Amino acid sequence: MGSGGCTPIPRPLCRCRVCEEARKKGVPYSRSGPSMFLKDINALFDTPEDIAAQLNRENIEQLDAIFYTHWEPDHTLGMRIVEEINMYWLAKYVDGKEPERKIAIYALEEVMSDLLSIKNRYGSYFKYYESIGVASLNTLKDNIPFKINNFRITPISVKNNATSTVFLIEEDDKKVIYAPCDVKPFPIANAKLSNADVLIIGNVIPDEPLKDNYFVPQDNELRHEMFSMNEIIEIKERLAVERVVITHIEEEWGKSFDDYKKLEQKYEQFNIRFAYDGMKIKL
């Protein structure tokens, strides 16, 4: 759905080469906030601020569940989508009708606690959406599979400054790992993650130089939070993952869609691709 990171491409007001090209050409040169939609079960993973535009752009017709990886604004501030989809205020106040459907929201217990802490002086936003009948809140257990139809979804916690989540998604013999943000140190010792068909992973510093000719020093704190390309290759090989899709692509990396296509050629032997908005992955 969205392949961008903390800042969209084009960045508001920015006149750099990458942002100007994105304004002119649109998708796939432009990038919106990080999210993924699992069409088989109408499930969304995270709600960036521009999630409504993403759903409309991809012509999504039904949304039943939202899984949250962690609390950060670029993954949560589109939470209002549950109200935008399911609340009809005229029906409520003129006819007295309550919302007909609720979207199920799922998160690890610690992540849910973080989500409930997003609030104003009247209380939690997520509790508000639950109270008006447009959402239901459900906590998941670490490393315990949760089933929807034939799909098994296993949340695996990653502890850094706060709790983030690696989601393992399985159906029959197919296996996808979704790990868009704040998943370092990666739970590489977890045997459940081995032999996946696809690893979708974010917070990766691509080949340098970056925007404005930046190089990130090896002892810089960003190196503790983000993966290098070599670290991604190591994870792929140790887990015996068939292919990797890198997402959560930052505007500050200073690279266009065409630049990433060239990088794919460099890393072709490792079967590494770079995500773009609207990218469809079929197994």
C-alpha positions as CSV (number, residue, x, y, z in Angstrom):
1,M,0.0,0.0,0.0
2,G,2.6,2.5,1.1
3,S,6.4,2.1,0.7
4,G,7.6,5.3,2.2
5,G,9.1,6.0,5.6
6,C,8.8,8.8,8.2
7,T,8.6,11.4,5.4
8,P,6.6,11.0,2.2
9,I,8.1,11.5,-1.3
10,P,7.6,14.2,-2.3
11,R,8.4,15.9,1.0
12,P,6.3,19.0,1.4
13,L,8.0,22.1,0.1
14,C,11.2,20.2,-0.9
15,R,12.6,21.0,-4.3
16,C,15.2,18.3,-4.6
17,R,15.6,16.1,-7.7
18,V,13.7,13.1,-6.2
19,C,10.8,15.2,-4.8
20,E,10.3,17.2,-8.0
21,E,10.3,14.0,-10.1
22,A,7.8,12.4,-7.7
23,R,5.5,15.5,-8.1
24,K,5.6,15.3,-11.8
25,K,5.3,11.5,-12.3
26,G,3.3,10.3,-9.2
27,V,3.3,6.6,-8.3
28,P,5.7,4.7,-8.3
29,Y,8.1,7.7,-8.0
30,S,6.0,9.1,-5.1
31,R,5.8,7.2,-1.8
32,S,3.3,7.4,1.0
33,G,3.4,6.0,4.5
34,P,4.3,2.4,5.4
35,S,1.5,-0.1,5.2
36,M,0.5,-3.5,3.7
37,F,-2.9,-5.0,2.8
38,L,-3.5,-8.7,2.9
39,K,-6.2,-9.1,0.3
40,D,-7.1,-12.7,1.2
41,I,-8.5,-11.7,4.6
42,N,-9.0,-8.0,4.1
43,A,-6.4,-7.1,6.7
44,L,-4.3,-4.0,6.9
45,F,-1.0,-3.7,8.6
46,D,-0.6,-0.2,10.1
47,T,-2.4,3.0,9.3
48,P,-0.2,5.9,8.2
49,E,-1.7,9.4,7.8
50,D,-2.4,8.8,4.1
51,I,-4.1,5.4,4.5
52,A,-7.5,6.7,3.2
53,A,-5.8,7.8,0.0
54,Q,-4.0,4.5,-0.3
55,L,-7.2,2.5,0.1
56,N,-9.0,4.6,-2.5
57,R,-6.0,4.4,-4.9
58,E,-5.9,0.6,-4.7
59,N,-9.7,0.3,-5.0
60,I,-10.0,-1.7,-1.7
61,E,-13.7,-2.6,-1.1
62,Q,-13.6,-4.2,2.3
63,L,-11.5,-3.8,5.5
64,D,-12.1,-6.3,8.4
65,A,-8.9,-6.1,10.5
66,I,-5.9,-3.9,11.3
67,F,-2.7,-5.2,12.7
68,Y,-0.4,-2.7,14.3
69,T,3.4,-3.2,14.4
70,H,4.1,-0.4,16.9
71,W,3.0,3.0,18.1
72,E,5.0,5.5,16.0
73,P,3.1,8.3,14.3
74,D,3.9,7.2,10.7
75,H,2.3,3.8,11.5
76,T,-0.7,4.9,13.5
77,L,-2.0,8.4,12.8
78,G,-4.3,7.2,10.1
79,M,-6.3,5.4,12.8
80,R,-9.3,7.5,12.0
81,I,-9.9,5.2,9.0
82,V,-12.1,3.1,11.3
83,E,-14.4,6.0,11.8
84,E,-14.2,7.2,8.2
85,I,-15.3,3.8,6.9
86,N,-17.9,2.8,9.5
87,M,-19.5,5.8,11.1
88,Y,-22.5,7.5,9.5
89,W,-23.4,10.4,11.7
90,L,-26.7,11.3,10.0
91,A,-27.9,7.7,10.5
92,K,-26.9,7.8,14.1
93,Y,-28.4,11.2,15.1
94,V,-31.4,11.3,12.8
95,D,-32.4,7.6,12.8
96,G,-30.7,6.4,16.0
97,K,-28.8,3.7,14.1
98,E,-25.5,2.4,15.5
99,P,-22.6,1.4,13.1
100,E,-23.3,-1.9,11.4
101,R,-19.7,-3.1,11.4
102,K,-16.6,-2.9,13.5
103,I,-13.0,-3.2,12.3
104,A,-11.0,-5.6,14.6
105,I,-7.8,-4.0,15.8
106,Y,-5.0,-6.4,16.8
107,A,-1.7,-5.7,18.5
108,L,0.7,-7.3,21.0
109,E,-0.2,-6.5,24.6
110,E,2.7,-4.0,25.0
111,V,2.0,-2.4,21.7
112,M,-1.7,-2.1,22.5
113,S,-0.7,-0.3,25.7
114,D,1.3,2.1,23.7
115,L,-1.6,2.6,21.3
116,L,-4.0,3.3,24.2
117,S,-1.6,6.0,25.4
118,I,-2.2,8.0,22.3
119,K,-4.8,10.4,23.7
120,N,-6.1,13.8,24.6
121,R,-7.5,15.1,27.9
122,Y,-10.7,13.2,27.3
123,G,-9.0,9.9,26.9
124,S,-7.5,7.4,24.5
125,Y,-8.3,7.8,20.8
126,F,-8.5,4.0,20.3
127,K,-10.9,3.7,23.3
128,Y,-13.0,6.4,21.7
129,Y,-13.3,4.5,18.5
130,E,-14.3,1.4,20.4
131,S,-16.9,3.4,22.4
132,I,-18.6,4.7,19.3
133,G,-18.8,1.1,17.9
134,V,-16.5,1.3,14.9
135,A,-13.6,-0.8,16.2
136,S,-12.9,-3.6,18.6
137,L,-9.6,-3.9,20.4
138,N,-7.8,-7.3,20.7
139,T,-4.5,-8.1,22.2
140,L,-2.2,-10.8,20.8
141,K,0.3,-13.0,22.7
142,D,4.0,-12.9,21.8
143,N,5.0,-15.9,19.5
144,I,1.4,-17.4,19.7
145,P,-0.3,-17.8,16.3
146,F,-3.6,-16.1,15.7
147,K,-5.9,-17.6,13.1
148,I,-8.2,-15.9,10.5
149,N,-9.7,-18.4,8.1
150,N,-6.7,-20.4,6.8
151,F,-4.2,-17.8,7.8
152,R,-1.9,-18.1,10.8
153,I,-0.5,-14.7,12.0
154,T,2.2,-14.9,14.6
155,P,3.4,-11.6,16.3
156,I,7.0,-11.7,17.4
157,S,8.1,-8.9,19.6
158,V,11.3,-6.9,19.2
159,K,12.5,-4.9,22.1
160,N,14.4,-1.6,21.5
161,N,13.3,1.8,22.8
162,A,9.7,0.4,22.7
163,T,8.1,-2.8,21.5
164,S,7.8,-3.4,17.8
165,T,6.5,-6.4,16.0
166,V,7.6,-8.8,13.3
167,F,4.5,-10.5,11.8
168,L,4.9,-14.0,10.5
169,I,2.0,-14.7,8.1
170,E,1.4,-18.3,7.0
171,E,-1.1,-20.1,4.8
172,D,-0.6,-23.8,4.0
173,D,3.1,-24.0,3.0
174,K,3.5,-20.3,2.2
175,K,5.2,-18.0,4.6
176,V,5.7,-14.2,4.6
177,I,7.6,-12.1,7.2
178,Y,6.4,-8.5,7.6
179,A,8.9,-6.3,9.5
180,P,8.6,-2.7,8.4
181,C,10.1,-0.7,11.2
182,D,12.1,-0.8,14.5
183,V,12.9,-4.5,14.2
184,K,16.6,-4.4,15.1
185,P,18.0,-6.5,16.6
186,F,16.1,-8.9,14.3
187,P,14.9,-12.1,16.0
188,I,17.1,-14.2,13.7
189,A,17.3,-17.1,16.3
190,N,13.5,-17.6,16.1
191,A,13.2,-20.9,14.1
192,K,9.6,-20.0,13.0
193,L,11.1,-17.4,10.7
194,S,13.2,-19.8,8.7
195,N,12.5,-20.7,5.1
196,A,10.1,-17.9,4.4
197,D,9.0,-17.2,0.8
198,V,9.3,-13.4,1.3
199,L,10.8,-11.1,3.9
200,I,9.4,-7.6,3.8
201,I,11.7,-5.4,5.9
202,G,12.3,-1.7,6.5
203,N,14.7,0.7,8.1
204,V,17.5,-0.2,5.7
205,I,20.2,2.3,4.8
206,P,20.8,1.7,1.1
207,D,24.1,2.3,-0.7
208,E,25.6,5.7,0.1
209,P,26.0,8.6,-0.5
210,L,22.5,9.6,0.6
211,K,20.7,12.9,0.1
212,D,22.9,16.0,0.2
213,N,25.9,13.7,0.0
214,Y,25.5,12.3,3.5
215,F,27.4,9.2,4.7
216,V,26.4,7.6,8.0
217,P,29.5,6.9,10.2
218,Q,29.8,3.3,11.4
219,D,29.6,4.4,15.0
220,N,26.6,6.6,14.5
221,E,23.4,5.8,16.5
222,L,21.5,5.3,13.3
223,R,23.6,2.2,12.6
224,H,22.1,0.7,15.8
225,E,18.6,1.3,14.7
226,M,18.8,0.6,10.9
227,F,20.2,-2.2,8.8
228,S,22.9,-2.0,6.2
229,M,22.5,-3.9,3.0
230,N,25.1,-6.4,4.2
231,E,23.0,-7.0,7.3
232,I,19.9,-7.7,5.2
233,I,21.9,-10.2,3.1
234,E,23.1,-11.9,6.3
235,I,19.5,-12.2,7.6
236,K,18.3,-13.5,4.3
237,E,21.0,-16.2,4.2
238,R,20.8,-17.3,7.8
239,L,17.0,-17.6,7.6
240,A,17.1,-19.2,4.1
241,V,14.6,-16.6,2.8
242,E,13.8,-16.9,-0.9
243,R,13.4,-13.2,-1.6
244,V,13.5,-9.9,0.2
245,V,11.5,-6.7,-0.4
246,I,12.8,-3.6,1.3
247,T,10.2,-1.1,2.3
248,H,9.9,2.0,4.6
249,I,12.1,3.9,2.1
250,E,13.0,7.3,3.4
251,E,13.0,10.5,1.4
252,E,16.4,11.4,3.0
253,W,18.0,8.5,1.2
254,G,17.9,10.8,-1.8
255,K,17.1,8.1,-4.4
256,S,14.4,7.9,-7.0
257,F,12.4,4.9,-8.2
258,D,14.9,4.6,-11.1
259,D,17.9,4.6,-8.7
260,Y,16.3,1.7,-6.8
261,K,15.8,-0.3,-10.0
262,K,19.5,0.1,-10.6
263,L,20.3,-1.1,-7.1
264,E,18.1,-4.1,-7.7
265,Q,20.5,-5.1,-10.5
266,K,23.4,-4.8,-8.2
267,Y,21.7,-7.1,-5.6
268,E,20.0,-9.4,-8.2
269,Q,22.0,-12.4,-7.1
270,F,20.5,-12.1,-3.6
271,N,16.9,-11.7,-4.9
272,I,16.5,-8.3,-3.2
273,R,13.8,-5.8,-4.5
274,F,12.7,-2.4,-3.3
275,A,9.0,-1.8,-2.6
276,Y,6.9,0.9,-4.3
277,D,3.4,2.1,-3.6
278,G,0.9,-0.3,-5.0
279,M,3.4,-3.1,-5.3
280,K,1.6,-6.5,-5.5
281,I,3.3,-9.6,-4.2
282,K,1.8,-13.0,-5.1
283,L,2.8,-16.4,-3.8
